[in-house]
């Protein structure tokens, strides 16, 4: 769902838009649906990654790389809806 919304928003960005230079400001209400979709898509990816990394830690608890990554991401758990 969020993928579709973000892709639709990206398709609406004019060709003249210069990434890393131009902005899509929040204060224009017409921009908000796209920006919210982008935020929600990022949260969904983060949630999926965190769940997978936690599974990985269970499979290989001694591997510090993933354990450290989980420790870094988990404080942001309040952003994630555990019911998804």
C-alpha positions in Angstrom: 0.0 0.0 0.0 2.7 2.5 1.0 4.8 1.5 -1.9 2.0 2.4 -4.3 1.4 5.8 -2.6 5.1 6.7 -2.7 5.4 5.6 -6.3 2.4 7.7 -7.2 3.9 10.7 -5.5 7.3 10.2 -7.1 5.6 10.1 -10.5 4.1 13.5 -9.8 7.5 15.1 -9.2 8.4 17.3 -12.2 11.4 16.4 -14.3 12.9 19.8 -13.4 13.1 18.8 -9.7 16.8 18.5 -8.7 17.3 15.8 -6.0 19.7 16.9 -3.2 18.9 20.6 -4.1 15.1 21.1 -4.3 12.7 20.4 -1.5 9.2 19.3 -0.9 8.1 21.4 2.0 5.7 20.1 4.6 3.9 23.5 5.0 2.2 23.1 1.7 -0.8 20.9 2.5 -0.8 19.2 -1.0 2.7 17.7 -0.2 1.6 16.1 3.1 0.0 12.9 1.7 3.2 12.1 -0.2 5.5 12.9 2.7 3.4 10.9 5.1 3.4 7.9 2.7 7.2 8.1 2.5 7.4 8.2 6.3 5.1 5.3 6.7 6.9 3.3 4.1 10.2 3.9 5.9 8.6 2.8 9.2 7.3 -0.4 7.6 10.7 -1.3 6.2 12.3 -0.5 9.6 9.8 -2.7 11.3 10.3 -5.6 8.9 14.1 -5.3 9.3 13.9 -5.2 13.1 11.8 -8.4 13.2 14.1 -10.2 10.8 17.2 -9.1 12.7 15.7 -10.3 16.0 15.1 -13.7 14.3 18.7 -13.7 13.1 19.9 -13.0 16.7 17.9 -16.0 17.9 19.6 -18.2 15.2 23.1 -16.9 15.9 23.2 -15.1 19.3 27.0 -14.8 19.3 27.1 -12.7 16.2 27.7 -9.2 17.5 27.1 -7.3 14.2 23.3 -8.0 14.1 23.0 -7.8 17.9 24.5 -4.3 17.8 22.2 -3.3 14.9 19.1 -4.5 16.8 20.3 -2.6 19.9 20.6 0.5 17.7 17.2 0.2 16.1 15.2 -1.0 19.1 15.0 2.4 20.8 13.0 3.6 17.8 10.4 0.8 18.5 7.9 3.4 19.6 7.7 4.5 16.0 6.6 1.0 15.0 3.1 -0.4 15.3 3.7 -3.9 16.6 0.3 -5.1 15.2 1.5 -4.8 11.5 
